[in-house]
Amino acid sequence: LSPFFFSPLMDLDEEGAEELLRTLEECVPVIPDEVVTYYMERAGFTTPDNRVRRLIALAAQKFVSDIVSDALQHHKIRTGPRDKRTNQAKDKRLTLTMEDLSASLCEYGVNVRKPEYFSERQGTCTVPAVPPPTKK
């Protein structure tokens, strides 16, 4: 994450830091504490302080929210302006595509690409060619 993400936290005075800690005790993030604890332990980090887990959960929630928001902007740019005469109910429903999500993730340094053996056709399984065994 960029340093600009944490700049509001770095500018806190003592009173603001205490209020942030009180808020973290009361808030319930979208990502459950158990999920955060699991991934923290997988990364080799443990803490008994629940506020740290919630701060990490809020940072992850913000990160995902920013990615989805950017993907929506990529979708709007890619599809262009809509015709005003079309049905408005259909225009409100959007689908998150890998094309938009990949473009958004690329801005955050996450490279998403299809495996080499990926097939565009539905219902077929493409297996990479295996060379025949050599005789010794």
C-alpha positions, 0 to 999 in steps of 0.5 A: 500500500502506498504511504498516502493510504496511511497519511491520515493515521500518521497525522493523528495527535495523541487525542485522535489516536485514542479516539481511533483506538476506541472506535476500533474496539466498537466497530464491526468490520465486514471481514470477520476477525476470524478470517483476519486472524487466519491470514495473519497466522498464515503470514506468521503474525499473531497478536492478542490485541483485537484492535490490530485485527480490526485495523487490518480488516478495515485496511483490507476492506478499503483496498477491496473497495478501491479495486471494485470502484476502479473496476467500475470506472474501467467498465464505464470507460470501456462501454462508453456512454449509454443511450438514454432511450434504453430501459433504465432498469437494465442499465442499473445492473452491471457485471464485474468482468475479468477484463475490468478487474484485471485493469483495476488490479494492474494499477495496484501492482497485482498481475492477473492473467489466464493460465497458458492452457486456458480455453475460451470455448465452453465445455472443452478441456484443453490439456497441454501437450506432453512430449512422448517419452524418450527411449534410453 
